[in-house]
Every structure is written in C-alpha cells, then in structure tokens.
C-alpha cells in the first residue's frame, strides 16, 4: 500500500466541480439521522464559503474535511477518507492542513467522534486532541489557545 506522499496527495479547498462527489461521499459514509449532513445546495454554499478541504490524489478526491467556525471555535463536522485510500495517512494530512490554516484565528478546536472508531481517535490524539469527558462516548476536543507559529 502506498503512503499518501507517494500518491501525489495535496490538500486544497473544494472546487465547485466537486460538489456531487462530496455530497455522495458524505451521504454514503455517515448515518443521515445523526450526522446532520448537508443537502446538495448546502454543499454548494459550503464550497463557496471555503468550509470544505479536499485531499486530492492523482487528481481524484481521496478524502475531505467539513469544518465550521463560530466565535473562535472551530468544529470538524465530518472528516472522511475514501475506502481505497484509508490507512495511507490521508486523514492525518487533512487534519494537519485544517489545523494549520485555522490556528491564527481559532482558539478552540472541537469535534464529535464515535468511540468505536479507534483509528479516528488515534489520529485525533496524534494531532493533540484530548477527550473532554463532557459527553462520554461522543466527542473529544482540543482546548486552549493555539500559539501562533505552532
């Protein structure tokens, strides 16, 4: 299995042409009842508002992160890697890029995670997220001021 760097992986904001693929990827990955998934129209708006980062490998979408910012708090709404790219570091690349571009104007990073998703939890811990204990079995977060230049 090739690591992400050998796949020509790079992260950029989603493009308008990616909207259908993003919509389908989100809806085919997450439970509609619990994930608060965006409609096709909302995906278009999220792309325009630069709230979706995409990791491209060889010109194809390998994964994405849907983020939101409110009052200096950034939430990861969804992060997903296509099945054929899992285990290659794509999620970590997306997460690190998201943290790098947000750190100058965000004081707190939060997310929800299913505690049975051990691979995701390990990735979040490596990025500095900590379990906050407020909602057992549901989310972990990274709290505290982010030093500029980290």
N, C-alpha and C positions, 0 to 999 in steps of 0.2 A: 504494500500500500504506500503510495507516495504522500509525503508530507506536503502541507499547503505551499511552502516556498517553492517546491518543485512543480507545482501546478500553475504557476504564473498568477497566484492569488493576489488580488488587490481589493481594497475597500473604498467605496465612494458612495455618495448619496444616490438613492434610487433615481432612475430615469423614468420619464413618463411612459416610455415603451414597455417598461417592466410591470406595469400595473396589473395586468391579467395574471401573470405568473405569480406575483406577490399575493394577490387575492386568493388564488387557488392553493398556493403553498400554505398560507395561514389557515384556510378553511379545511384543508386535508390533513393538517397536523394537530390542531387543537380542538378540544371539545367546545362546540359552539355555545353550549349553555353556561360554561364557566369562564371562557377566555375573553369575553367582550370583544369579539372580532369585528374589525371594520368592514363596512359594505364596500362595494366596488367604487362608489362615489367617494367614500371616506378615504379609501386608499389613494385615489387621485389627489385629494386635498393633502394627505399626509406626505405624499411625494413632493408636492408644491411647497409645503411648509418645512421640508428637509427634516422630517421626523422618521425617515427610514434609511438606514445604512444597508448597503448590499455588499457582500463579498462575491466577486466575480472570479471564476477560474476558467481560463481559456475562453473568455467571452460569455460564459454561461453563469447564471445565478447559482451559487453554491450555498448561500445562506443569507440571512437578513436579521436585523435587529430593529424593532419598532420601539421608539423612545418618546417620552413626553416630559416636558419641563413645566413646573408650576412653582412659583415663588422660591426659586433657587434650589428646588428639589427635583431631581431627575428620576423618572421611573422607567424601567425596562418593561414595556407592555408585553412584548413577545420577542423571543430570540429562537430562531430555527435554522437548522442546517439540513440540507437535502440528504436523504439516506445514503446516497452513493458517495458523499463527501464526509460523512461522520468519522470521527477517530483520526482526523488528519490535521487538527488544530484550527479549523475554520472558525469555530465558536470563540476560541480564545483571541483570534485575530480581530473578529468583530467587536468583542468586548473591550479589548485594549484600545482599539481605534475610537470607540464610543467614549471611553473614559478620557482619552487624550484630548478629544475635541470639546468635551464638556467641562473639563476641570477649571477653566478660567472663569466660569460664570455659574457654577453649581456648587453648593456647599454640602449637599447630601445626595447619595445615590441609593435608590431603593428598588426592590423587585420582589415578586412572588415566585415561589418555586414549589413544586410537588416534592415532598421529601423522599419519594421513591425514585426520583430522578438523580441518582448518585453521581452520574457523570457531570451533570449541570452543576450540582452543588460543589463538586471538586473544582470545577472551572471557576466558579464564583469565589470560592475560598482562595484560590491562587491569585485572583485579582484583588484580594483584600476585603471582600465582603465578609460580614460576620452575622451569625444568627442572632436575632434580637430578642427572641423568646416571647414577643407580644402575641403572636398568632401561631402557636405551636402547630407544626405540620404544614404551615402555609408559606411563610416567607422569611427571607434573610435580607439584611441590608448592610450597606456600608455607610457609616455615620461619621461625621466630623468634617472639619474644614480640610479642603484639599489645598495643599501648598502649591502655589504657582511654580511651575518648573519641575514638578514631580514626574 
